[in-house]
């Protein structure tokens, strides 16, 4: 089979998740974005609306992550009429820094490996 495609046209797409031993993912880029938006908006409700998520789903994502990590990442302030919102705990801010740095390192290493792979793959083409 002769294809018009060449390795220069390919790109690498990676998805990184933290998961339990059974494969159940509990942390990925979506949860990271949610935490970052909670930090910037000061509200789970506003962060979830910005991401087109239901409040219930966003709240569940945060609680699941906290349960899996055993850390309090988000602090909710009294709601009701005062609507004081939510924010990240110091552990929450540190966690998003650590996870973001970790995923960037992994993606960089994956891109380096992919560049080597693509170089080797080129050798297969006439």
Phi and psi restraints in degrees (value plus and minus 20) as a CYANA .aco file:
   2 UNK   PHI    -130.6   -90.6
   2 UNK   PSI      99.8   139.8
   3 UNK   PHI    -131.1   -91.1
   3 UNK   PSI     132.8   172.8
   4 UNK   PHI    -102.0   -62.0
   4 UNK   PSI     -26.5    13.5
   5 UNK   PHI     -98.2   -58.2
   5 UNK   PSI     128.1   168.1
   6 UNK   PHI    -157.0  -117.0
   6 UNK   PSI     135.1   175.1
   7 UNK   PHI     -73.7   -33.7
   7 UNK   PSI     -46.3    -6.3
   8 UNK   PHI     -84.8   -44.8
   8 UNK   PSI     -39.6     0.4
   9 UNK   PHI    -107.4   -67.4
   9 UNK   PSI     -29.2    10.8
  10 UNK   PHI    -109.3   -69.3
  10 UNK   PSI     130.3   170.3
  11 UNK   PHI    -156.6  -116.6
  11 UNK   PSI     142.9   182.9
  12 UNK   PHI    -120.4   -80.4
  12 UNK   PSI     112.6   152.6
  13 UNK   PHI    -139.7   -99.7
  13 UNK   PSI     103.1   143.1
  14 UNK   PHI    -138.7   -98.7
  14 UNK   PSI     127.2   167.2
  15 UNK   PHI    -150.1  -110.1
  15 UNK   PSI     107.3   147.3
  16 UNK   PHI    -136.5   -96.5
  16 UNK   PSI     110.1   150.1
  17 UNK   PHI    -154.7  -114.7
  17 UNK   PSI     129.8   169.8
  18 UNK   PHI    -117.1   -77.1
  18 UNK   PSI     116.3   156.3
  19 UNK   PHI    -160.3  -120.3
  19 UNK   PSI     139.3   179.3
  20 UNK   PHI     -95.5   -55.5
  20 UNK   PSI     151.0   191.0
  21 UNK   PHI     -78.6   -38.6
  21 UNK   PSI     -48.7    -8.7
  22 UNK   PHI    -102.0   -62.0
  22 UNK   PSI     -18.4    21.6
  23 UNK   PHI      72.7   112.7
  23 UNK   PSI     -23.7    16.3
  24 UNK   PHI     -91.1   -51.1
  24 UNK   PSI      93.6   133.6
  25 UNK   PHI     -96.2   -56.2
  25 UNK   PSI     120.9   160.9
  26 UNK   PHI    -150.6  -110.6
  26 UNK   PSI     -27.8    12.2
  27 UNK   PHI    -164.7  -124.7
  27 UNK   PSI     108.4   148.4
  28 UNK   PHI    -175.1  -135.1
  28 UNK   PSI    -188.8  -148.8
  29 UNK   PHI     -82.8   -42.8
  29 UNK   PSI     -54.4   -14.4
  30 UNK   PHI     -83.5   -43.5
  30 UNK   PSI     -61.1   -21.1
  31 UNK   PHI     -88.6   -48.6
  31 UNK   PSI     -58.6   -18.6
  32 UNK   PHI     -79.9   -39.9
  32 UNK   PSI     -67.8   -27.8
  33 UNK   PHI     -81.2   -41.2
  33 UNK   PSI     -60.0   -20.0
  34 UNK   PHI     -80.3   -40.3
  34 UNK   PSI     -67.4   -27.4
  35 UNK   PHI     -81.1   -41.1
  35 UNK   PSI     -62.3   -22.3
  36 UNK   PHI     -83.0   -43.0
  36 UNK   PSI     -60.4   -20.4
  37 UNK   PHI     -89.8   -49.8
  37 UNK   PSI     -57.5   -17.5
  38 UNK   PHI     -79.2   -39.2
  38 UNK   PSI     -62.5   -22.5
  39 UNK   PHI     -83.5   -43.5
  39 UNK   PSI     -63.5   -23.5
  40 UNK   PHI     -97.7   -57.7
  40 UNK   PSI     -57.2   -17.2
  41 UNK   PHI    -106.7   -66.7
  41 UNK   PSI     -42.9    -2.9
  42 UNK   PHI      50.4    90.4
  42 UNK   PSI       6.4    46.4
  43 UNK   PHI    -181.7  -141.7
  43 UNK   PSI     112.1   152.1
  44 UNK   PHI     -88.5   -48.5
  44 UNK   PSI     -60.4   -20.4
  45 UNK   PHI     -81.2   -41.2
  45 UNK   PSI     -67.6   -27.6
  46 UNK   PHI     -87.8   -47.8
  46 UNK   PSI     -58.6   -18.6
  47 UNK   PHI     -83.3   -43.3
  47 UNK   PSI     -63.6   -23.6
  48 UNK   PHI     -87.2   -47.2
  48 UNK   PSI     -59.5   -19.5
  49 UNK   PHI     -83.2   -43.2
  49 UNK   PSI     -61.6   -21.6
  50 UNK   PHI     -80.6   -40.6
  50 UNK   PSI     -53.0   -13.0
  51 UNK   PHI    -115.3   -75.3
  51 UNK   PSI     -15.4    24.6
  52 UNK   PHI      38.6    78.6
  52 UNK   PSI      20.0    60.0
  53 UNK   PHI    -130.8   -90.8
  53 UNK   PSI     131.6   171.6
  54 UNK   PHI     -91.2   -51.2
  54 UNK   PSI     132.4   172.4
  55 UNK   PHI     -78.6   -38.6
  55 UNK   PSI     -62.1   -22.1
  56 UNK   PHI     -81.3   -41.3
  56 UNK   PSI     -61.9   -21.9
  57 UNK   PHI     -86.4   -46.4
  57 UNK   PSI     -64.4   -24.4
  58 UNK   PHI     -81.2   -41.2
  58 UNK   PSI     -64.6   -24.6
  59 UNK   PHI     -81.5   -41.5
  59 UNK   PSI     -61.9   -21.9
  60 UNK   PHI     -84.6   -44.6
  60 UNK   PSI     -60.5   -20.5
  61 UNK   PHI     -80.2   -40.2
  61 UNK   PSI     -64.3   -24.3
  62 UNK   PHI     -85.0   -45.0
  62 UNK   PSI     -67.9   -27.9
  63 UNK   PHI     -84.5   -44.5
  63 UNK   PSI     -58.8   -18.8
  64 UNK   PHI     -82.6   -42.6
  64 UNK   PSI     -64.3   -24.3
  65 UNK   PHI     -81.7   -41.7
  65 UNK   PSI     -66.4   -26.4
  66 UNK   PHI     -80.9   -40.9
  66 UNK   PSI     -60.3   -20.3
  67 UNK   PHI     -83.7   -43.7
  67 UNK   PSI     -65.6   -25.6
  68 UNK   PHI     -86.6   -46.6
  68 UNK   PSI     -58.8   -18.8
  69 UNK   PHI    -102.7   -62.7
  69 UNK   PSI     -43.1    -3.1
  70 UNK   PHI      51.5    91.5
  70 UNK   PSI       9.4    49.4
  71 UNK   PHI    -150.3  -110.3
  71 UNK   PSI     126.3   166.3
  72 UNK   PHI    -106.2   -66.2
  72 UNK   PSI      95.1   135.1
  73 UNK   PHI    -124.5   -84.5
  73 UNK   PSI     -51.4   -11.4
  74 UNK   PHI    -142.5  -102.5
  74 UNK   PSI     115.4   155.4
  75 UNK   PHI    -131.3   -91.3
  75 UNK   PSI     106.2   146.2
  76 UNK   PHI    -116.1   -76.1
  76 UNK   PSI     113.4   153.4
  77 UNK   PHI    -119.9   -79.9
  77 UNK   PSI     143.1   183.1
  78 UNK   PHI     -72.1   -32.1
  78 UNK   PSI     112.1   152.1
  79 UNK   PHI    -112.2   -72.2
  79 UNK   PSI    -153.6  -113.6
  80 UNK   PHI      50.6    90.6
  80 UNK   PSI    -166.9  -126.9
  81 UNK   PHI     -84.1   -44.1
  81 UNK   PSI     -53.0   -13.0
  82 UNK   PHI     -95.6   -55.6
  82 UNK   PSI     -46.4    -6.4
  83 UNK   PHI      22.8    62.8
  83 UNK   PSI      40.8    80.8
  84 UNK   PHI    -100.2   -60.2
  84 UNK   PSI     -29.7    10.3
  85 UNK   PHI      59.9    99.9
  85 UNK   PSI    -170.0  -130.0
  86 UNK   PHI    -163.5  -123.5
  86 UNK   PSI     142.7   182.7
  87 UNK   PHI    -173.3  -133.3
  87 UNK   PSI     153.1   193.1
  88 UNK   PHI    -108.8   -68.8
  88 UNK   PSI     123.7   163.7
  89 UNK   PHI     -96.2   -56.2
  89 UNK   PSI     147.9   187.9
  90 UNK   PHI     -75.5   -35.5
  90 UNK   PSI     -58.8   -18.8
  91 UNK   PHI     -85.0   -45.0
  91 UNK   PSI     -56.0   -16.0
  92 UNK   PHI     -84.6   -44.6
  92 UNK   PSI     -63.6   -23.6
  93 UNK   PHI     -85.2   -45.2
  93 UNK   PSI     -62.1   -22.1
  94 UNK   PHI     -86.7   -46.7
  94 UNK   PSI     -59.4   -19.4
  95 UNK   PHI     -80.7   -40.7
  95 UNK   PSI     -65.0   -25.0
  96 UNK   PHI     -86.6   -46.6
  96 UNK   PSI     -53.0   -13.0
  97 UNK   PHI     -84.4   -44.4
  97 UNK   PSI     -67.2   -27.2
  98 UNK   PHI     -82.7   -42.7
  98 UNK   PSI     -66.9   -26.9
  99 UNK   PHI     -86.6   -46.6
  99 UNK   PSI     -61.7   -21.7
 100 UNK   PHI     -82.6   -42.6
 100 UNK   PSI     -65.5   -25.5
 101 UNK   PHI     -83.0   -43.0
 101 UNK   PSI     -62.5   -22.5
 102 UNK   PHI     -79.8   -39.8
 102 UNK   PSI     -69.0   -29.0
 103 UNK   PHI     -87.1   -47.1
 103 UNK   PSI     -54.4   -14.4
 104 UNK   PHI     -86.0   -46.0
 104 UNK   PSI     -59.7   -19.7
 105 UNK   PHI     -82.2   -42.2
 105 UNK   PSI     -65.2   -25.2
 106 UNK   PHI     -82.7   -42.7
 106 UNK   PSI     -64.9   -24.9
 107 UNK   PHI     -84.2   -44.2
 107 UNK   PSI     -58.6   -18.6
 108 UNK   PHI     -83.6   -43.6
 108 UNK   PSI     -65.9   -25.9
 109 UNK   PHI     -84.4   -44.4
 109 UNK   PSI     -58.9   -18.9
 110 UNK   PHI     -84.1   -44.1
 110 UNK   PSI     -60.3   -20.3
 111 UNK   PHI     -85.1   -45.1
 111 UNK   PSI     -59.2   -19.2
 112 UNK   PHI     -83.6   -43.6
 112 UNK   PSI     -64.1   -24.1
 113 UNK   PHI     -85.8   -45.8
 113 UNK   PSI     -58.0   -18.0
 114 UNK   PHI     -85.4   -45.4
 114 UNK   PSI     -57.9   -17.9
 115 UNK   PHI     -81.4   -41.4
 115 UNK   PSI     -62.1   -22.1
 116 UNK   PHI     -84.4   -44.4
 116 UNK   PSI     -63.9   -23.9
 117 UNK   PHI     -78.9   -38.9
 117 UNK   PSI     -65.9   -25.9
 118 UNK   PHI     -84.0   -44.0
 118 UNK   PSI     -57.8   -17.8
 119 UNK   PHI     -80.9   -40.9
 119 UNK   PSI     -66.0   -26.0
 120 UNK   PHI     -86.6   -46.6
 120 UNK   PSI     -58.2   -18.2
 121 UNK   PHI     -84.0   -44.0
 121 UNK   PSI     -56.1   -16.1
 122 UNK   PHI     -77.2   -37.2
 122 UNK   PSI     -50.6   -10.6
 123 UNK   PHI     -85.5   -45.5
 123 UNK   PSI     -40.1    -0.1
 124 UNK   PHI     -99.9   -59.9
 124 UNK   PSI     -37.4     2.6
 125 UNK   PHI    -108.7   -68.7
 125 UNK   PSI     123.6   163.6
